[in-house]
Amino acid sequence: MTIKEIKYKAEKIFEKNKLQNDVYGFQIQPNTKFLKGISRKEIDKLETIFGFDFPWEYREMLLNIGGLDTQEISIDPDGEVEVEFHNFFYQYPRDIEKVQHLFEDINANMMFVEEALTEAGFDVSKVVGYIPIYYHRILVVFKNKYLSPVISAWGADIIIYGNNLEEYLKNEFLRY
């Protein structure tokens, strides 16, 4: 399945989303759409900022998906916390400063990051960098541009959330 197909299917799901008042955590609001992606020239500039070449799948994602057009919503079922809104899809270069804490978390918990990647069959000696893409989901960048695993990193709690970007996007946006 291509990134464009995932985008199309996810938007169809978003059209029918119904907010659940009995669920903790952020939800994608009904009728949310993905924002237009960026140009190849802009992607090349981002690679310069990050200091490494992006995986092919991530370049395709950036060409087709530029974030969400509607903030996600969190409704506290107990009514103890006010309704919150947030946009978790990082857009660069705008959000470079915003994600610095994620880079710090990765560095502080590198042993757990490497353990999760190794257990999934990845050679951690070939990692060239990390790109936060959505909330605490982080793309692991390898020398081999055909690799694009995504980890979920919450402190020392590190799991593989997708063995590649396509699998991750399906897990994140097509599971509804």
KEDREN-960002 format. One record per residue: residue in three letters; x, y negated, z of N, C-alpha, C, CB in turn. Coordinates in pm, whole numbers, plus 32768, in hexadecimal, padded with zeros to 4 digits. Glycine has a CB too. Example, Ala and Ser with C-alpha at 12.3 -4.5 7.8 and 13.67 -1.06 7.14 Angstrom:
<nodes>
Ala85278239830C84CE81C2830C8528814A830C846B81BF8389/Ser850580E182C48557806A82CA850A7FFD83138580803C823C/
</nodes>
This chain:
<nodes>
Met805580758000800080008000805B7F8480007F9F8001807C/Thr80397F217FB1808A7EA77FAA80607E458018807E7E657F1F/Ile80B27DE0802E80917D78808E80117D2F806281077D13809C/Lys80047D187FDF7F8A7CD77FAC7F0E7D297FCC7F947CC17F14/Glu7F197DAD7FBE7EA67E047FDB7E857E0380707EC37E947FAE/Ile7EEC7E0280C47ED57DFB81547E927D7781777F5B7E0A81A3/Lys7EC27D09813C7E877C8581517DF27C87812C7ED27C1980FF/Tyr7DD47CBC80B77D497CC180877CF27D1380E67D457CFE7FF9/Lys7D1F7D8A810B7CD07DE181637CBE7DA281EE7D137E6A8171/Ala7D277D6482227D1E7D2482A57CB97CB382A37DA87CF082D2/Glu7CBD7C61823B7C5E7BF282337BCE7C2482297C7E7B9A81BB/Lys7BBA7C9681E87B337CD281E37B077CFB82707B317D4D8184/Ile7B647D3182BD7B467D5783487B297CD9839A7BBC7DA88387/Phe7B7C7C7183887B6A7BF583D47AE17BB683B97BD87B9183B2/Glu7AB07BC2833D7A2D7B8A831B79C07BBF83767A0A7BA7828A/Lys79CC7C3E839B79637C8283E879807C86847F79517D0F83B4/Asn79F57C5184A77A197C53853479AB7C1685897A9C7C08854C/Lys79917C5685F879377C1F865C79867C1486DD78B67C79866E/Leu79837B9E871A79CB7B8D8798798D7BE4880479CA7AF987C4/Gln79E37C1E885579B67C7688C079CD7C3089457A007D0088BC/Asn79627C118989796C7BC88A08799B7C1F8A7B78E77B8D8A2A/Asp79A47CA28A6679CE7CFC8AD17A5D7D2F8ABE796E7D718ADA/Val7AAA7CEB8A6A7B337D168A4B7B957CAC8A797B437D3189B2/Tyr7BFC7CD78AC17C687C7D8AE87CCA7C6F8A747CB17CB18B68/Gly7D097BFE8A697D6E7BE98A037D3A7B9E898B7DA67C6D89D7/Phe7D947B7B89337D727B2A88BF7D327B7E88517DEF7AE4888A/Gln7CD17B40880D7C8A7B8087A07C8F7B2687257BF77B9F87C8/Ile7C937B6486B17C8C7B1886357BFA7AF186207CC37B6B85BC/Gln7BE47A7186067B5D7A3D85F97B1F7A6385727B5D79A58609/Pro7A9A7A6A856E7A557A8B84F17A7B7A28848179BC7A8A8506/Asn7A837A5D84087AA07A0F838F7B2C79D583887A3E79A18384/Thr7B867A0483DB7C1279D883D47C4D7A05834F7C667A10844B/Lys7CA179B183177CE879D1829B7D7D79C082B37CB979758225/Phe7DCD7A00825E7E5C79E982617E7B796982137EAA7A628227/Leu7ED7791B82467F0678A581FE7F5B78D181897F557847825B/Lys7F64787A81257FB6789480AF804978A580DA7FA878218047/Gly808E78FC8095811B791380B08171789E808181497994806E/Ile81F478B1808C825278498064829C78737FE682B6782C80D6/Ser82E778197FAD832D78337F2F83AF78807F45834A77B07EE6/Arg83E478B87EDB846578FD7EE184D4789D7F0E8487793A7E58/Lys84CC78227EE1852F77BD7F06852B77A47F9D8517773A7EB8/Glu84B1779B7FD584A27788806584D4780280B38410776B8089/Ile84BE7879807C84EF78F380BB858878F280BC84BA79718072/Asp85C578C9804D865778C18047868D786280B2868578927FBB/Lys864877F280C9867177928131866777D181BC861A7712812B/Leu85FB782081D185EC78638253865B78C8826B856478AA825B/Glu8683790E820386F1796E821187707924823E870B79B9818B/Thr878578AD820B87F9785D823387EE783882C7880477DE81DC/Ile8777781182F2876177ED837F877C786483D986D277B98394/Phe874878DA83B4875A7951840787E6798C83FA86F379BB83E0/Gly88287975838A88B179A4837A88BF7A30834388F6799E83FB/Phe88547A64830788597AE882C987EA7AF48261884C7B598334/Asp87FB7B54820587977B6E819E87237BBC81DC87D47BBB8126/Phe86AB7B9A81B286347BDC81E586197C5F819D85BC7B7F81D9/Pro85D57CBD81E285A97D38819E85487D17812D85677D998203/Trp85457D6C80C784EF7D558053845D7D48807B84FF7DC77FEF/Glu842F7D9D80D783A27D98810183817D14814883827E0F815E/Tyr83E07CE1819583C77C6381DB83BF7BEF817784357C488244/Arg84157BF38113840F7B8C80AA83857B91806584817BA18040/Glu83547C0B804A82D07C19800D82647BE3806A82B47CAD7FEB/Met82707C0080EC820F7BCD814B82107B34814C822B7C0381D9/Leu82857AF88150828F7A66815282557A2680D4831F7A3B8163/Leu82627A6B806382277A387FE6818E7A3A7FE982597A8B7F6F/Asn81557A96803780C47AAB8035807A7A8080B380AA7B39801E/Ile80BF7A7C8123807D7A5F81A280CC79F281EB80727ADF81FA/Gly80867986820D80C8791982538091790182DE80BD789B8203/Gly80507962831780127952839A7F7C79628390803678CB83D7/Leu7F37793E83FB7EA5794584007E6C78B884027E767995847C/Asp7DFA78A483C17DC0781F83B87D6C77FA84327D6B7815833D/Thr7D537859848B7D02784285027D4C787A857B7C76788284F4/Gln7D4D782E85E87D8E786086607D4378D786987D9977F186C9/Glu7D8F792E86D97D5179A0871D7D14796E87A07DB87A148736/Ile7CB479B887D27C6B798D88497C7279F988B57BD7796E8826/Ser7C8179CC89317C807A2689A37C0F79FB8A007D097A2589ED/Ile7BB57A5A8A177B417A438A6D7B527A9B8AE87ABA7A618A22/Asp7B547A5E8B5E7B607AAA8BDA7AD77AE38BFE7B987A508C4E/Pro7AC77B6A8BF87A447BA68C177A107B848CA37A4D7C3B8C09/Asp7A6E7B688D007A457B478D887A247AB48D9A7AB27B6F8DE9/Gly7A427A638D357A2579D58D3B7A7C79868D9B799779C38D61/Glu7AED79C18DC27B46797E8E227BAB79228DDD7B9179E68E75/Val7BC379398D5D7C2378EA8D117BD978AB8C9B7C9D79418CE1/Glu7BF9782E8C7E7BB977EC8C0C7BDF78328B8A7BE077578C06/Val7B8B78248B267BA6785B8AA27C27781D8A6F7B2F783E8A3F/Glu7C7E78708A367CFE78418A027D047858896C7D7478878A48/Phe7D4F780489287D66781188997DFC781188817D20779F8848/His7E29786188217EB7786688037ECD789687757F0178C28866/Asn7F39786887387F62789A86B47FE278E986C97F767826864B/Phe7FDB796C86BD804D79C386D880A579DF865F801D7A428710/Phe807879B985EA80C479D58570812E7969855F806779DD84F2/Tyr81AE798D856A821879298564822E78F984D582997962859C/Gln8241787784C9825D7839844982E277F0845681E977D8841D/Tyr833A780E83FA83C077D383FF83D3776F838F842C784083F6/Pro8421770983A6847B76F08417843676B1849184EB769783EA/Arg83B7768F8484836E764B84F0837F768D857882DC764484CD/Asp83797713857E8373775985FF83F9778F8632831377CA85F5/Ile8467776585F784EB7797862384FE778286B9855C775085D5/Glu84E4770C86EA84F676EF877A8493773F87CF84E576578795/Lys841B774D879C83B0779287E483D378258801832E778C8793/Val8423786487AB844178F387BB84C7790D8800844179368733/Gln850B78A6882C858E78BA886B8587791988E285C778358898/His851B7914892E850D796E89A1850A7A018975848E794C89F1/Leu84D67A1C88FD84D37AA588CB85607AD688AA84797AB0884E/Phe85B27A7F8870863E7AA4885686877ABE88DA86867A348805/Glu866C7A6D893E86A97A8089C2867C7B048A0086857A0B8A1F/Asp85FA7B2489F385C67BA48A2686087C1B89E0852D7BAC8A14/Ile86187C11895D86587C7E891286E77C91894386567C60887A/Asn87307C24894F87BB7C2D897D87C47C658A0A87FE7BA38978/Ala87697C3B8A6287697C6B8AEC87437CFE8AF6870A7C188B41/Asn86F87D308A9586C87DBA8A9986FC7E0D8A23862F7DBC8A99/Met87707DE989F187A87E2A897A87B47EC1898B88307DEF895A/Met87D57EEE8A0387E37F7E8A1B875F7FC589F9880B7F9A8AB0/Phe86EE7F8B8A1F866B7FC88A0786427FBC897486017F898A61/Val86687F4B8935864E7F3888A686987FA4885886797EA98877/Glu87187FB4887487698016882C873A80A5884787FC80088852/Glu870F80BF88C086DC814588E2865F8165888F86BB814E897A/Ala8601810788878586811D883B85A5813187A6852680A7884D/Leu85FF80DF8770862280EA86E2866A816E86C6867B807486B7/Thr86C68194871D87108211870C86B382898712877E821F8776/Glu86578289877285F782F7877E859F8303870285A182E487FA/Ala8588829386BE853782938644858982B585C884F3820B8631/Gly860C82CC85DB866082F7856C86AB82888524860E833E850A/Phe86AE8210855C86F581A1851D87838197855386AA811C8535/Asp87E0817084FD886D815E8522887E80CE855288CD817E84AA/Val888680BB85D6888C8035860F890D7FEA85ED887D803D86A5/Ser8972803385BF89EE7FEF859789DB7FA085158A6180558585/Lys896C7FB684D189507F72845188ED7EFE845F89197FD683ED/Val88C77EDB84DC886C7E6C84F388B87DE984DF882E7E738583/Val887A7D8C849488B97D08847F886D7C9884C588C27CE983EB/Gly87F37CB284F187A97C4A8536871A7C6F855487AC7BCD84E7/Tyr86D47C0E858B86497C2185B685F87BA6858E86407C3A864F/Ile85797BBC856985207B4E8545849A7B62858C850C7B4584AA/Pro847B7B0E85EF83F57B15862B838E7AF285BF83E87AB486A6/Ile83277B4685B282C57B2B854982397B11857F82C17B9F84E9/Tyr82137B5185EE818C7B418620818A7B6386B481287B9A85D1/Tyr816C7B00870781687B0F879881EA7B4D87CA80F07B6687C2/His81EA7BC887FB82677C068827828E7C7C87CB825B7C3788B9/Arg82677C70874E828F7CD086E683067C95869B82177CEF8683/Ile836C7CE7868D83EA7CB58657841C7D1185E984537CA786C5/Leu84377CD78576846F7D1F850485037D35851F84597CD2847E/Val85307DB1851085BF7DD2851F85FB7DD2849385D57E5D8567/Val86647D84848186A17D7483FD87227DC583F786BC7CDE83DE/Phe872A7E198391879F7E6E837A87EB7E4082FE87757F01836C/Lys88647E7082F188B17E56827688657E8A81FD893D7E96827F/Asn88277EFE820A87D67F3A81A187517EEF819987C07FD281BB/Lys873B7EA4813086C47E4F812386447E9D810986D97DEC80B4/Tyr864F7F2380FD85D87F7680EF85A27FA1817785F77FF18099/Leu85EB7F8581E285BE7FA58269857C7F2A82A686347FD682C1/Ser850C7F3F82EB84C77ECE832984727EFA83A1846E7E8782C1/Pro84AF7F3F8403845F7F67847784387EEE84CB84AC7FCC84CD/Val83C87EFB851283987E92856A838B7ECC85F5830F7E578538/Ile83C57E84865683BA7EAD86E283577E52872984457EAB8728/Ser831C7E89879182CF7E3987EF83277E2D886982417E7A8810/Ala834A7DB1888D83A97D9B88FA83697D44896684297D5988C6/Trp83527D8189D9831B7D398A4C837A7D558AC082867D678A6C/Gly83DD7CFF8AD084457D188B3484927D968B0F84087D258BC2/Ala849C7DF28B6D84E27E708B5584887EDA8B16851C7EA58BD7/Asp84097EB98B0283AB7F168AC483B37F048A2C83187EFE8AF8/Ile83FF7F5C89EC84197F53895C83E37FD2891A84B27F41893F/Ile838F7FBF88B5836080318867836A800F87D382CE8057888D/Ile836E807587818366806186F082D3805086D083A780DA869F/Tyr82AD7FDE869882217FC4867782047FE185E581FD7F348698/Gly826D7FF685998261801D850D82EA804284D982227FAB84B8/Asn82F580B58499837680DF846183A0808883EB837081708435/Asn8341803B83B7835D7FD8834F82F17F6C835A835F801982BE/Leu83057EFF831182A97E8D831B821B7EB182EF82DD7E1A82C8/Glu820F7F028288818A7F2B825A813F7F7582C981957F8581DD/Glu81827FD58307814380218374811E7FC583E781A2809183A6/Tyr81767F67840781597F08847280DB7EB7845181D07EAA8487/Leu80D67E7D83D980637E2983B47FE17E7983BA80767DEF8327/Lys7FE67EF683927F6F7F4B839C7F487F5E84307F887FD68358/Asn7FAC7F7B84847F917F8D85137F567F10855380117FB4855D/Glu7F8A7E9D852A7F617E1F85697EDA7DEC85357FCB7DB48551/Phe7EC17DF784B37E4E7DB484797DE37E0E843B7E7E7D588413/Leu7DFF7E8F84287D9B7EE683E97D617F4A844B7DD77F2F8373/Arg7D7F7F3F84C77D527FA2852A7CC87F8585637DB57FAA859B/Tyr7C897F1C853B7C067EF685727B987F4A85397BE97E648558/
</nodes>
